[in-house]
């Protein structure tokens, strides 16, 4: 396997507590155990590190310094130790830990208040949270029960995964000065010159005329020597046909512009090589060249019963705040499992999609999912080349990892995560699927979690993910 990206570790958490009673100690161990086994958090308590004689104060100092978060378990004894200068019972480290926590809070109160998290265990009293840890602008974490739901709020903080992630900002178009604002009304869309795609216009491509839909996406290449566009269109005349167009319009003959032409030709070659061995593959119509404009045309499938164009998977994703339909999500997981098989066919040609998103997946009338196009399969790899949606860690601009089949595994799993939890996974370490979607099939949930780890060597293969999703 090519050089994988560097592995990352889960959040490290030090649990500090007072030994008020045997029952309290047991509750703390159960809580820390739940963090490790059910939430995948690297939780640490002193009880687990008493295998040899050592300097316990030095050990506690190192744990507090190295922890991403320090959890303080609320209890009457701990409140007294942290809010006063009382000593703990002989042999306990709690008074030392409390002194260290007071010290780091005094050293950098604004930053450390975000790192020190007061927690009230089931059956505990919120009034036992030390006063120094509950300024009016902060909060404590009351755990009603040891379950994914009971710890949800705390886990969102530890994993830096917001419960309601903000929507992506759209493009910003500053208003023009009033004297430059001109409105032109026309009843007939203007014709586009030389076959260049224009929203709402009738464009001649090859030997056919296409009505281009208004949702056209266009962007210049790196050196602005060419424009790359894609969008839906309807072929006019008989027979009518809904199509997907991908086009490169050259302005200047530069290496970057020529690379785009090569990429589009390569995608056509891949489609010819793959043929229609799988319903999930795009159906090639033609590759048309008009002067300095190259356009790849593939069929956009329609509903066999109504004749309407098929929707994309984005049309069926839960909207922000909308409850996930478990039955519908299960059916979509099976569809994604089938799409994984389709991606394996592409990988067999030594090409990677690298740009898989819900808008790039079509849902056919029998719930089969199909690729809208081959993404960046014909284009060479460039760090930071794709938008942030569903982007794998190795696709980041400053990543040292390389893309490969494991990249498509990540992106497909990110879509599946969105389908069953209601929102896409956040960067870093997303909450496990079963925390946000307890009803998700266990095997599929485990495969999705494994596919979203930053270390590409630990991700399952595409066929393994396909089997888990279809099961």
N, C-alpha and C positions, 0 to 999 in steps of 0.2 A: 504494500500500500504506500502511495506517496506520503511525503512528510505530513503527518497529522498536525492539527493545531494544538497549541499547548493546553494541557488539561487544567481545569479550575476546580476549586474545592467548595463544598457547601459552606454556608455561614457558620462561624465558630461562636459558640455561646457558652459563657461561664455562668453557672447557677449558684448564687450565694444565698445561704439560708442559715437560720439559727436552729439549734436542736431543742425546740420547746418541749417536744414529747416524742415518744416512739412513733405515735400515729402520724405526727407532722413529718418526721423523717421519711416514713414510708410513702406519704403523699408526695413529697418532693422527688423521691426516687422514681415513683410512677410517672410523674410529670416529665422528668428528664428522659426517662425511657421512651415515653410517647414521642417526644421531640426527635429522638434519634431513629426509632424504628418506623414510625408512621409518617413523619414529616421530612425525614432525611436531613435533619439539622445536626451539626456536630456539637451536641450538647455535652457539657462536662461538669461533674460534681466530684467533690473530694472522695466520696465513698468508693469510687471506681478506681482510685489511684493509690491504694494503700497496700500495694504488693511488696514494698520493700521500705527499709528505713531511709528517710530522706529529710531534707530541710523543708518542712511544710510551709514556712513563711515564704521562702524563696519560690516554692512551687506556686503558691497563691498569687504572688506578685507577678510571676510570668504569665499565669492564666489571665489575670485581669488586664495586663498590658497587651496581650496578643488577641484577646477576644474581640470579635466584631461587635458583640452586644454582651452586656452584663445584666442578667436577670436577678432582681432582688425579690425573694419570696417574702411577702408581708406576713408578719407575726408579731405578737406583743413584745417578745424578746428583741427581735431585730429592730423594731421601732425605737425601743429604749436605747439600744446600742448606737444607732445611727443619729438619733436626735440629741443624745447626751454623750457623756464620756464614760458611761458605765462599762464595766468589764464583763466578759462572758465567763462561763464556768471554766475551771482549769482544764486544759487539754483541747479546748475548742479554738478554732481559727476565726470565728465569726467576728470577734472584736477587732482583729487585725484587718480582715476584709472590709469591715465598716470604716475603719480609719483610712484605708486606701481609697475607698469610694468617696469619702468626704474630701480627701486631698485632690483627687482628679476633678471633682465638681468645683472646688475652689479655684483650681488652675485654669480651667476652661469651661465655665458653666454652660454656655450656649451650646457648645458641641457635645459635651459629655452628657447633658440631660437627654440628648437624642440617643445616646448609646446605653445608658442605664435605664432599664425598663422595670418598673415595679409591677409585680404580678400577685394577684390574690387567687389562691387555689380554691377548688370547690369546697364549700363549707367555711371558708375563711371570712374575715371581716374587713371590708374596705377601710375602716377606720384605723387598721393596723399598718397602713402604708406610712412609712416615715415622712414627716413633714417636709424634710429637705428634698424629697423626690416628687412632691406634688405642688409645684407652683400653680397658680390659677390658670395659666395658659397651657399647661400640659395635662396629660391624663394617665390613669392607671389602667391595667388590663385585668379585668375580673373574669376568671375562667369558670363558667357555670358547670362544665363537665369536660372530662378528658375525651374529646372527640374532635374530628376535623372541624365541625361546626363551632364547637366551643372554643377552639383555639384560632378560629379564622382571622379575627382582627389582629391578634398577636403575630401570626404567621405572615400576614401581609406586610407588617413592619419589618420583621426579621429578613424576609426575602426581597424587600424593596419592590413588591409587586402590588400596585394599587388595586383596590377592590373595583374601582371604576376608572380605568385608564382614560385620559383625555383623548378625544378624537384627533386625528391628524389634521393639521392646518392646511387649508387649500391654498392655491397660488394667490399671491397678493398682487392686485392690480391697482396702483395708485391712480386717483382720478386726474384727468387732464385739466389744465386751466380752462375756465369757461370759454375764452375766446378761441380755443382749439377744438372744442367739442362740436362735432358736425354729425348730424343724423341724416342718413340717406334712406328713403323709403323706396322699395322696389318690389314689385309683385312677382318677378321672375328671378330665380337665383342666377347670379352671373356665371358664365361658363368659365371653367378653369383652363388656363393655357397649357398646352403640351402634356396633357394627361396628369398634371399634378393634382393630388387629392385636395379638395376644398369642401368644407362642411356645407351640406345642402345643395351642392352643385351636381350637374350631370357631367361626368367625366368619361372620355373615351380611353379605354385601356385595351390594347390589342385590337380585336375586331368587335368589341362589345361596348355598349354604353352603360354606365353604372350611375345610379343615384346614391351619392355618398351621404350617410347619416350624419347628423350634427354632432354626435359624440366623438368626433375625430380627435385622436391624440397625436400631437406633433412635437418634436424636439430637435434642436440642432445637434450634430455630432460635436466631438470635443473641440475641434478647431473651426467650427461653424462653416465648413466647406461643403456640407450637405445637410439635408433635412430628412429625418427619419419619421415616418408617419404610419399610423395603423388605425383601422376602424371598420365598422360594418358598412355594407352597401347592398343595394338591390339591383340586379341586372335587369335592365329594361328590355322589352321585346320578348319574344317567345323562344324558349321557355323562361319565365321569370325564375330567378334563383337568388336566394340570400347568400351573401359571401362575406368573407373576412379578407381585408386587404392589408398587406404590409408593403411599404414603399420606401425607396431611397431616391431622392431628387438631388442630383449633383449640382453644385455651384462652381466648385473649383476642383481640379485634379490634384488632390493631396493624398498622402498615404492613409490618413484617417478616413477620408471619403471613400477611397478604393476598398478599404477594409470592410466598410458597410456593404458595398456591392458584392464582395466575395462572400460575406456572411449570408446574404439573401440567396445567392446562387447555391451555397452549401446547403441551406435549408431545403431548397427544391430537390437537390440530389439526395438528401436524407429521406425526404418523403417518397421519392421514386424507389429508393432502396428498401424502405419499410413496406411500401405498397399499402394494401388494406388488410394486413394480417390481423388487425385488431380494430374493433369498432371505436376504441378510444383514441385512435390516431386521426390527425386531420386528413381530409380528402382533397388532394391536389386538383386544381382546375387548370391553372396555367401560370407561366412566368412570362410576363409581357415586358418588352423593352421598347420604349419610345424615346429616341434621341438620348437624352441624359437622365431619363427616368426609368427605374426598374421597379416593377410591381409584381408581387407574389399574390396569387388569388387562390384561396381555399374555400371549400363549401362550408356554409354555416347551416347545420342541420335544422330541420323543422319537425314539429309535432306531426306524426303521421296521421292522426285523426283530424286535427283542426287546420293543419297547414301553417300554423304560426311558428315563427322562429323560436328555437329553444332558448331557454334562459340560462344564465350562468349560475354557478354555485353561490356567488355573492347574493343572489336574489333569495336564497333559502337560509342564509346565516341568521342567527338570532340578532335582533337589533339591540343597541344599548338599553339595559333595563328590562328587556323582554325575557320572560321565563323560557328556558330551553324545553322543547318538546322532546322527551326522552325517546319515544317511538320513532319520531322523524329523525332524530340524531343517529339512532341505531341503523336506520336504513341508509343514511348518508355515509356512515362508517363503512358499511359493506361496499357502497359505491366507490369510496376512496381506496378500499382494498383492491378493487378491480382496476382503478387507475394506476395503482402501484405496479400492477402487472404490465400495463402499457408502458410505464416509464422504464421498466426493466428491458423492454424491447429496444428502447432508445439507447439505454446504457450499453447494450450488446454491440452497438455500432461505435462505442467509445466516444459518445457525445452526451452531454449533460444539459438538462433543461435550464436550471439555475434561476429561473424567474417565475416559478409556479406561485400563483395567487388564486383566490376564489374567482376573480373576474376572468381568469384565463382558463377556467374549467367549465365546460358546457354540460348541462344535464339533459340527457335525451329522454324521450317519452316513456321509456321503460326503466327509468332511474339509473341507467348506465351513465357513467361520467366519461367525458371525452376531453382531450386537449384541444384548446382553441388554436394553438400553433406550437411550434417547438421551442419557444422562448429564445434563449441565447444559445441554443444547441449548435448553430452554425458559426458562432462568433467566438473568438479567442477570449481567454479569461482576463479581466481587468479588475483589480481591487476596488471596492466601493462603487461597482458599476450598476448596482440595482438599488431601487428605493428601499426605505427601511422596513416596509411592510413584509413580515414573514422572513426577513433576511437572516441567514445563518451566520454564526460568529465568524466563520472563515471568509465571509464575503465583506466584512468590514474593511474600511479603507486602510487601516493600519494593521490589519491581521497578517501574521506570518504563515498562516495555514493555507493550504491549497484546496480548491473546490474539487469535487468528485461526485460519484454516485451518492455518497453520504450527505452531500448538500441537498439533493432532491429529497432524501429521506427526512432531513430536518424540516424542509419547507412543507412537505406533505403532512408531516406530523403536526406542524404548527396550524395548518388548516383544520386538521382533525380536532386539535385542542380547542380551537375557536368554536367548532361545531358543537362540542359536548359541554363546554364550560360557559359559553356566551361571550367570550372575548379572547383575542389573540394572546399568546404568551408574551410576557414582558421579557426584556433582555436580561441575561444573567441566569438566575435560577428561578424559573417559574414555579408556582405552587404545584404540587402533584395533582394529577387529574382527579383522583378520588376525594381530595379535599374540597374541590369546587363542584364536582359532579359525582356524588356518592353512588348514583345508580348506573354509572357507566360500566360496561363489561370489564371485569378485572383484567383479563388478558390484553384487551385492547388498550386499557388505561396504562398498564405497565409498559407496553410497547411504545406508546406515545411519549411517556415520561423518559424512557431510555433514548428515544430518537432526538430528544430536545437537549441532551447534555452537550456542553461546549466541546468536550473531548471527542473528536470524530472517531477515534478507535473504539470507543465504548458504545457507539450507536449500532442498532441492528442493521442488517442488510435489508435491501428493498423487498426481497421475497419474504423475509421473515416478518417485516412490517405488514406486508400484504396479507399473509396468513392470519396474523393477529387481528387485523381490522375486519377481515371477512368472517372470522369465527364468532 
